[in-house]
Amino acid sequence: MSSLNEIQGRLALITGASGGIGAACAHQLAQKGVHLALTYSSSLTAISSLVEELKAKYSVAGSPNAIRISIHQVDVASAEQIENMFTQIDKEHGQRPDILVSNAGHGKRLPNIWEIPLEEFDYTINVNLRASFILTKGVVEHMKNQRWGRIVFMSSIAGYGGGINGCHYASSKGGLTGMMRNLSTRLAEFNISVNDVAPAMIGETGMIPNAQAIPEVAAGIPLGRLGTPEEVANVVTMLVTTGYMTGQSLLLAGGLK
Ligand SMILES: NC(=O)c1ccc[n+]([C@@H]2O[C@H](COP(=O)([O-])OP(=O)(O)OC[C@H]3O[C@@H](n4cnc5c(N)ncnc54)[C@H](OP(=O)(O)O)[C@@H]3O)[C@@H](O)[C@H]2O)c1
């Protein structure tokens, strides 16, 4: 029954679509005919050019298969702004998302605990972990009612103890994996899958523009190169089109542990 995993015509919410990984996810889902609600926080130029590109490629005006794309400015640290975003989505799409890719993330690079102010710890948890809780609450009733849903959190190798950042970032990403595992067991009966993708050293992103930005770390990647946003999007696409897989955290790290 291929319809189990048919996503054409579904609505996906991708947070942080103005960044490298989120934009790559938007491209792949648009190519599969998925309607998109895309968020940005500060990068209006990036999200605008992404939407222009997506419309030109996948949303030929007048075509019955044209996809709808909306953009929403949201600071995901704010529950109120997330709520306003859902009100806009209700208006523009007439439904809540069928697919949630909770990808927006913040990671100020402070490797040692003594450098991390309490405020930075709290903010990182709010953006990376608390937001995924609020976003999931915003989509789950709709997914339960229709007995179909896909939720993907963007975690990190940091959640496994690796990576180049400090314990504030690691806690936020490790927390996501814990929340994902719990939700996957609670939501399976409603045919909602919940997984996370845990990347490391992905280039062409705001976090890591290129290998020169982290020369020593890049030199130690067993595969000898950075990952690409498209490779992360490949895994996200696989998860949203493979509903039997749930409760998994998939490390995508070029051989790093
Ligand atoms: N690059 C890597 O190697 C790597 C490794 C592991 C995990 N990740 C995770 O992958 C995800 C995507 O990051 P990326 O690598 O694509 O980096 P990126 O290009 O810097 O993208 C980050 C995205 O998150 C958004 N964002 C940041 N703070 C936000 C906030 N408070 N509210 C709403 N949106 C916010 C940014 O929006 P604006 O630009 O519009 O402000 C941007 O769209 C993050 O969760 C990150 O932790 C990345």
The ligand as an SDF file (V2000), in Angstrom:
LIG
                    3D

 48 52  0  0  0  0  0  0  0  0999 V2000
   25.4680   22.5910   10.2820 N   0  0  0  0  0  0  0  0  0  0  0  0
   25.7530   21.5590   11.0550 C   0  0  0  0  0  0  0  0  0  0  0  0
   26.8460   20.9820   10.9840 O   0  0  0  0  0  0  0  0  0  0  0  0
   24.7650   21.0390   12.0460 C   0  0  0  0  0  0  0  0  0  0  0  0
   25.1430   19.9490   12.8480 C   0  0  0  0  0  0  0  0  0  0  0  0
   24.2550   19.4380   13.7540 C   0  0  0  0  0  0  0  0  0  0  0  0
   22.9970   19.9870   13.8860 C   0  0  0  0  0  0  0  0  0  0  0  0
   22.6490   21.0570   13.1120 N   0  0  0  0  0  0  0  0  0  0  0  0
   21.3110   21.5900   13.3120 C   0  0  0  0  0  0  0  0  0  0  0  0
   20.6750   21.7820   12.0560 O   0  0  0  0  0  0  0  0  0  0  0  0
   19.6630   22.7780   12.2010 C   0  0  0  0  0  0  0  0  0  0  0  0
   19.7440   23.7410   11.0130 C   0  0  0  0  0  0  0  0  0  0  0  0
   20.9570   24.4650   11.1060 O   0  0  0  0  0  0  0  0  0  0  0  0
   21.8810   24.7910    9.8280 P   0  0  0  0  0  0  0  0  0  0  0  0
   23.0680   23.9510    9.9510 O   0  0  0  0  0  0  0  0  0  0  0  0
   21.0590   24.7480    8.5980 O   0  0  0  0  0  0  0  0  0  0  0  0
   22.3700   26.2610   10.1800 O   0  0  0  0  0  0  0  0  0  0  0  0
   21.8320   27.6840    9.6550 P   0  0  0  0  0  0  0  0  0  0  0  0
   22.0620   27.7880    8.2030 O   0  0  0  0  0  0  0  0  0  0  0  0
   22.4840   28.6730   10.5750 O   0  0  0  0  0  0  0  0  0  0  0  0
   20.2670   27.6330    9.9520 O   0  0  0  0  0  0  0  0  0  0  0  0
   19.7170   27.8630   11.2250 C   0  0  0  0  0  0  0  0  0  0  0  0
   18.2570   28.1680   11.0340 C   0  0  0  0  0  0  0  0  0  0  0  0
   17.6230   28.3000   12.3240 O   0  0  0  0  0  0  0  0  0  0  0  0
   16.9310   29.5350   12.3620 C   0  0  0  0  0  0  0  0  0  0  0  0
   16.9100   30.0490   13.7190 N   0  0  0  0  0  0  0  0  0  0  0  0
   17.9570   30.3030   14.5450 C   0  0  0  0  0  0  0  0  0  0  0  0
   17.5040   30.8030   15.7230 N   0  0  0  0  0  0  0  0  0  0  0  0
   16.1570   30.8810   15.6100 C   0  0  0  0  0  0  0  0  0  0  0  0
   15.1190   31.3200   16.4690 C   0  0  0  0  0  0  0  0  0  0  0  0
   15.3650   31.7970   17.7100 N   0  0  0  0  0  0  0  0  0  0  0  0
   13.8430   31.2740   16.0350 N   0  0  0  0  0  0  0  0  0  0  0  0
   13.5680   30.8040   14.7990 C   0  0  0  0  0  0  0  0  0  0  0  0
   14.4920   30.3720   13.9350 N   0  0  0  0  0  0  0  0  0  0  0  0
   15.7740   30.4100   14.3480 C   0  0  0  0  0  0  0  0  0  0  0  0
   17.6870   30.4690   11.4290 C   0  0  0  0  0  0  0  0  0  0  0  0
   16.8260   31.5190   11.0180 O   0  0  0  0  0  0  0  0  0  0  0  0
   17.3680   32.9650   10.4850 P   0  0  0  0  0  0  0  0  0  0  0  0
   18.6360   32.7130    9.7290 O   0  0  0  0  0  0  0  0  0  0  0  0
   16.2350   33.4500    9.6320 O   0  0  0  0  0  0  0  0  0  0  0  0
   17.5660   33.8080   11.7070 O   0  0  0  0  0  0  0  0  0  0  0  0
   18.0230   29.4970   10.3040 C   0  0  0  0  0  0  0  0  0  0  0  0
   16.9320   29.3430    9.4400 O   0  0  0  0  0  0  0  0  0  0  0  0
   19.8760   23.4080   13.5730 C   0  0  0  0  0  0  0  0  0  0  0  0
   18.9350   22.8780   14.4910 O   0  0  0  0  0  0  0  0  0  0  0  0
   21.2690   22.9610   13.9560 C   0  0  0  0  0  0  0  0  0  0  0  0
   21.4380   22.8940   15.3490 O   0  0  0  0  0  0  0  0  0  0  0  0
   23.5000   21.5960   12.1930 C   0  0  0  0  0  0  0  0  0  0  0  0
  1  2  1  0
  2  3  2  0
  2  4  1  0
  4  5  1  0
  4 48  2  0
  5  6  2  0
  6  7  1  0
  7  8  2  0
  8  9  1  0
  8 48  1  0
  9 10  1  0
  9 46  1  0
 10 11  1  0
 11 12  1  0
 11 44  1  0
 12 13  1  0
 13 14  1  0
 14 15  2  0
 14 16  1  0
 14 17  1  0
 17 18  1  0
 18 19  2  0
 18 20  1  0
 18 21  1  0
 21 22  1  0
 22 23  1  0
 23 24  1  0
 23 42  1  0
 24 25  1  0
 25 26  1  0
 25 36  1  0
 26 27  1  0
 26 35  1  0
 27 28  2  0
 28 29  1  0
 29 30  1  0
 29 35  2  0
 30 31  1  0
 30 32  2  0
 32 33  1  0
 33 34  2  0
 34 35  1  0
 36 37  1  0
 36 42  1  0
 37 38  1  0
 38 39  2  0
 38 40  1  0
 38 41  1  0
 42 43  1  0
 44 45  1  0
 44 46  1  0
 46 47  1  0
M  CHG  2   8   1  16  -1
M  END
$$$$
